[in-house]
């Protein structure tokens, strides 16, 4: 019996486009209107660890689907690297651990794996829960 082939992931924009916030859509539109190379800017933002900006740019970029997924995954991994370096620096400076920063780095690495696998990612910038008083 043959192994079932995994279903192809949905188109990038269809899958992840709903996660782009309006401010980042405006950023992508501004980059386009300025005549800048959207793909080049996405690579630059990925190198800085800015997955939210990269996602907005990739939704309007003319790149192959696989390249878009890989670039977004690289942005998440870079943000994880920056977060881990920040946590290490703060730990050395204040003589105590910063586990929540490390936790966010682990989440970013998980999202990079999910993007590469063509899976949906969680909204990575959630609004805080409202405080209720009784």
ChimeraX commands (.cxc) that place a marker at each C-alpha (Angstrom):
marker #1 position 0.00,0.00,0.00 radius 0.5
marker #1 position 1.39,3.39,-1.01 radius 0.5
marker #1 position 2.05,6.11,1.50 radius 0.5
marker #1 position -0.47,8.94,1.26 radius 0.5
marker #1 position 1.15,12.11,-0.03 radius 0.5
marker #1 position 0.69,15.14,2.18 radius 0.5
marker #1 position -1.68,17.73,0.82 radius 0.5
marker #1 position -0.08,20.83,-0.60 radius 0.5
marker #1 position -0.39,23.81,1.72 radius 0.5
marker #1 position -2.79,26.56,0.68 radius 0.5
marker #1 position -1.40,29.61,-1.12 radius 0.5
marker #1 position 0.78,31.75,1.12 radius 0.5
marker #1 position -1.45,34.84,1.04 radius 0.5
marker #1 position -4.58,32.79,1.64 radius 0.5
marker #1 position -2.98,31.01,4.59 radius 0.5
marker #1 position -1.15,33.84,6.33 radius 0.5
marker #1 position -2.60,37.04,4.87 radius 0.5
marker #1 position -5.23,37.29,7.59 radius 0.5
marker #1 position -2.51,37.64,10.22 radius 0.5
marker #1 position -1.22,40.92,8.80 radius 0.5
marker #1 position -2.24,43.95,10.83 radius 0.5
marker #1 position -3.34,47.14,9.11 radius 0.5
marker #1 position -0.22,49.06,10.13 radius 0.5
marker #1 position 1.97,46.47,8.44 radius 0.5
marker #1 position -0.24,46.46,5.34 radius 0.5
marker #1 position 0.33,50.21,5.15 radius 0.5
marker #1 position 4.08,49.62,5.51 radius 0.5
marker #1 position 4.03,47.16,2.59 radius 0.5
marker #1 position 1.96,49.57,0.49 radius 0.5
marker #1 position 4.41,52.40,1.27 radius 0.5
marker #1 position 7.36,50.24,0.25 radius 0.5
marker #1 position 5.61,49.46,-3.04 radius 0.5
marker #1 position 4.62,53.07,-3.69 radius 0.5
marker #1 position 8.20,54.21,-3.03 radius 0.5
marker #1 position 9.28,51.93,-5.86 radius 0.5
marker #1 position 11.52,49.83,-3.63 radius 0.5
marker #1 position 12.15,46.17,-4.39 radius 0.5
marker #1 position 9.65,44.41,-2.10 radius 0.5
marker #1 position 11.55,41.12,-2.11 radius 0.5
marker #1 position 14.82,42.86,-1.26 radius 0.5
marker #1 position 13.16,44.75,1.61 radius 0.5
marker #1 position 11.64,41.48,2.87 radius 0.5
marker #1 position 15.12,39.91,2.93 radius 0.5
marker #1 position 16.46,42.93,4.80 radius 0.5
marker #1 position 13.65,42.82,7.38 radius 0.5
marker #1 position 14.10,39.05,7.78 radius 0.5
marker #1 position 17.78,39.59,8.57 radius 0.5
marker #1 position 16.73,42.04,11.29 radius 0.5
marker #1 position 14.27,39.52,12.79 radius 0.5
marker #1 position 11.04,41.32,11.88 radius 0.5
marker #1 position 8.56,38.57,10.88 radius 0.5
marker #1 position 5.52,40.85,11.03 radius 0.5
marker #1 position 7.05,43.22,8.47 radius 0.5
marker #1 position 8.28,40.31,6.36 radius 0.5
marker #1 position 4.83,38.74,6.32 radius 0.5
marker #1 position 3.22,41.96,5.11 radius 0.5
marker #1 position 5.82,42.35,2.38 radius 0.5
marker #1 position 5.57,38.73,1.28 radius 0.5
marker #1 position 1.82,39.07,0.85 radius 0.5
marker #1 position 2.46,41.60,-1.93 radius 0.5
marker #1 position 5.77,40.23,-3.25 radius 0.5
marker #1 position 6.08,38.35,-6.49 radius 0.5
marker #1 position 8.06,35.36,-5.20 radius 0.5
marker #1 position 7.53,31.60,-5.41 radius 0.5
marker #1 position 5.47,30.15,-2.56 radius 0.5
marker #1 position 8.38,28.10,-1.21 radius 0.5
marker #1 position 10.64,31.15,-1.11 radius 0.5
marker #1 position 8.01,33.11,0.79 radius 0.5
marker #1 position 7.68,30.38,3.41 radius 0.5
marker #1 position 11.44,30.04,3.80 radius 0.5
marker #1 position 11.93,33.79,4.16 radius 0.5
marker #1 position 9.21,34.07,6.80 radius 0.5
marker #1 position 10.72,31.12,8.68 radius 0.5
marker #1 position 14.14,32.81,8.56 radius 0.5
marker #1 position 12.62,35.98,10.03 radius 0.5
marker #1 position 11.18,34.00,12.96 radius 0.5
marker #1 position 14.51,32.25,13.53 radius 0.5
marker #1 position 16.40,35.54,13.47 radius 0.5
marker #1 position 13.98,37.06,15.98 radius 0.5
marker #1 position 14.57,34.01,18.20 radius 0.5
marker #1 position 18.34,34.54,17.97 radius 0.5
marker #1 position 17.98,38.20,18.91 radius 0.5
marker #1 position 15.69,37.32,21.83 radius 0.5
marker #1 position 18.11,34.68,23.13 radius 0.5
marker #1 position 21.03,37.12,22.93 radius 0.5
marker #1 position 18.95,39.73,24.76 radius 0.5
marker #1 position 18.03,37.23,27.47 radius 0.5
marker #1 position 21.70,36.25,27.91 radius 0.5
marker #1 position 22.82,39.89,28.11 radius 0.5
marker #1 position 20.12,40.77,30.63 radius 0.5
marker #1 position 20.92,37.67,32.70 radius 0.5
marker #1 position 24.58,38.69,32.87 radius 0.5
marker #1 position 23.75,42.30,33.64 radius 0.5
marker #1 position 21.15,41.63,36.35 radius 0.5
marker #1 position 22.40,38.29,37.71 radius 0.5
marker #1 position 19.08,36.57,37.23 radius 0.5
marker #1 position 17.42,34.57,34.44 radius 0.5
marker #1 position 14.83,35.96,32.04 radius 0.5
marker #1 position 12.82,32.83,31.17 radius 0.5
marker #1 position 9.93,34.58,29.42 radius 0.5
marker #1 position 12.24,35.99,26.77 radius 0.5
marker #1 position 13.62,32.49,26.19 radius 0.5
marker #1 position 10.08,31.14,26.00 radius 0.5
marker #1 position 9.23,33.62,23.25 radius 0.5
marker #1 position 12.36,32.55,21.37 radius 0.5
marker #1 position 11.22,28.91,21.55 radius 0.5
marker #1 position 7.80,29.94,20.24 radius 0.5
marker #1 position 9.46,31.74,17.32 radius 0.5
marker #1 position 11.49,28.64,16.47 radius 0.5
marker #1 position 8.32,26.54,16.58 radius 0.5
marker #1 position 6.59,28.96,14.24 radius 0.5
marker #1 position 9.53,28.76,11.83 radius 0.5
marker #1 position 9.15,24.97,11.72 radius 0.5
marker #1 position 5.40,25.28,11.18 radius 0.5
marker #1 position 5.81,27.76,8.34 radius 0.5
marker #1 position 8.32,25.50,6.62 radius 0.5
marker #1 position 5.89,22.58,7.02 radius 0.5
marker #1 position 3.09,24.63,5.47 radius 0.5
marker #1 position 1.06,24.70,8.68 radius 0.5
marker #1 position -0.88,27.61,10.12 radius 0.5
marker #1 position 0.81,29.64,12.84 radius 0.5
marker #1 position -0.76,31.26,15.86 radius 0.5
marker #1 position -1.33,34.98,15.78 radius 0.5
marker #1 position 1.99,36.07,17.27 radius 0.5
marker #1 position 0.92,39.50,18.47 radius 0.5
marker #1 position -2.11,39.01,20.62 radius 0.5
marker #1 position -3.95,41.77,22.37 radius 0.5
marker #1 position -3.77,41.55,26.15 radius 0.5
marker #1 position -6.71,40.05,27.92 radius 0.5
marker #1 position -8.95,42.64,29.56 radius 0.5
marker #1 position -8.78,42.93,33.33 radius 0.5
marker #1 position -12.12,42.30,34.94 radius 0.5
marker #1 position -13.07,43.42,38.41 radius 0.5
marker #1 position -15.79,41.92,40.46 radius 0.5
marker link #1:1,2 radius 0.2
marker link #1:2,3 radius 0.2
marker link #1:3,4 radius 0.2
marker link #1:4,5 radius 0.2
marker link #1:5,6 radius 0.2
marker link #1:6,7 radius 0.2
marker link #1:7,8 radius 0.2
marker link #1:8,9 radius 0.2
marker link #1:9,10 radius 0.2
marker link #1:10,11 radius 0.2
marker link #1:11,12 radius 0.2
marker link #1:12,13 radius 0.2
marker link #1:13,14 radius 0.2
marker link #1:14,15 radius 0.2
marker link #1:15,16 radius 0.2
marker link #1:16,17 radius 0.2
marker link #1:17,18 radius 0.2
marker link #1:18,19 radius 0.2
marker link #1:19,20 radius 0.2
marker link #1:20,21 radius 0.2
marker link #1:21,22 radius 0.2
marker link #1:22,23 radius 0.2
marker link #1:23,24 radius 0.2
marker link #1:24,25 radius 0.2
marker link #1:25,26 radius 0.2
marker link #1:26,27 radius 0.2
marker link #1:27,28 radius 0.2
marker link #1:28,29 radius 0.2
marker link #1:29,30 radius 0.2
marker link #1:30,31 radius 0.2
marker link #1:31,32 radius 0.2
marker link #1:32,33 radius 0.2
marker link #1:33,34 radius 0.2
marker link #1:34,35 radius 0.2
marker link #1:35,36 radius 0.2
marker link #1:36,37 radius 0.2
marker link #1:37,38 radius 0.2
marker link #1:38,39 radius 0.2
marker link #1:39,40 radius 0.2
marker link #1:40,41 radius 0.2
marker link #1:41,42 radius 0.2
marker link #1:42,43 radius 0.2
marker link #1:43,44 radius 0.2
marker link #1:44,45 radius 0.2
marker link #1:45,46 radius 0.2
marker link #1:46,47 radius 0.2
marker link #1:47,48 radius 0.2
marker link #1:48,49 radius 0.2
marker link #1:49,50 radius 0.2
marker link #1:50,51 radius 0.2
marker link #1:51,52 radius 0.2
marker link #1:52,53 radius 0.2
marker link #1:53,54 radius 0.2
marker link #1:54,55 radius 0.2
marker link #1:55,56 radius 0.2
marker link #1:56,57 radius 0.2
marker link #1:57,58 radius 0.2
marker link #1:58,59 radius 0.2
marker link #1:59,60 radius 0.2
marker link #1:60,61 radius 0.2
marker link #1:61,62 radius 0.2
marker link #1:62,63 radius 0.2
marker link #1:63,64 radius 0.2
marker link #1:64,65 radius 0.2
marker link #1:65,66 radius 0.2
marker link #1:66,67 radius 0.2
marker link #1:67,68 radius 0.2
marker link #1:68,69 radius 0.2
marker link #1:69,70 radius 0.2
marker link #1:70,71 radius 0.2
marker link #1:71,72 radius 0.2
marker link #1:72,73 radius 0.2
marker link #1:73,74 radius 0.2
marker link #1:74,75 radius 0.2
marker link #1:75,76 radius 0.2
marker link #1:76,77 radius 0.2
marker link #1:77,78 radius 0.2
marker link #1:78,79 radius 0.2
marker link #1:79,80 radius 0.2
marker link #1:80,81 radius 0.2
marker link #1:81,82 radius 0.2
marker link #1:82,83 radius 0.2
marker link #1:83,84 radius 0.2
marker link #1:84,85 radius 0.2
marker link #1:85,86 radius 0.2
marker link #1:86,87 radius 0.2
marker link #1:87,88 radius 0.2
marker link #1:88,89 radius 0.2
marker link #1:89,90 radius 0.2
marker link #1:90,91 radius 0.2
marker link #1:91,92 radius 0.2
marker link #1:92,93 radius 0.2
marker link #1:93,94 radius 0.2
marker link #1:94,95 radius 0.2
marker link #1:95,96 radius 0.2
marker link #1:96,97 radius 0.2
marker link #1:97,98 radius 0.2
marker link #1:98,99 radius 0.2
marker link #1:99,100 radius 0.2
marker link #1:100,101 radius 0.2
marker link #1:101,102 radius 0.2
marker link #1:102,103 radius 0.2
marker link #1:103,104 radius 0.2
marker link #1:104,105 radius 0.2
marker link #1:105,106 radius 0.2
marker link #1:106,107 radius 0.2
marker link #1:107,108 radius 0.2
marker link #1:108,109 radius 0.2
marker link #1:109,110 radius 0.2
marker link #1:110,111 radius 0.2
marker link #1:111,112 radius 0.2
marker link #1:112,113 radius 0.2
marker link #1:113,114 radius 0.2
marker link #1:114,115 radius 0.2
marker link #1:115,116 radius 0.2
marker link #1:116,117 radius 0.2
marker link #1:117,118 radius 0.2
marker link #1:118,119 radius 0.2
marker link #1:119,120 radius 0.2
marker link #1:120,121 radius 0.2
marker link #1:121,122 radius 0.2
marker link #1:122,123 radius 0.2
marker link #1:123,124 radius 0.2
marker link #1:124,125 radius 0.2
marker link #1:125,126 radius 0.2
marker link #1:126,127 radius 0.2
marker link #1:127,128 radius 0.2
marker link #1:128,129 radius 0.2
marker link #1:129,130 radius 0.2
marker link #1:130,131 radius 0.2
marker link #1:131,132 radius 0.2
marker link #1:132,133 radius 0.2
marker link #1:133,134 radius 0.2
view
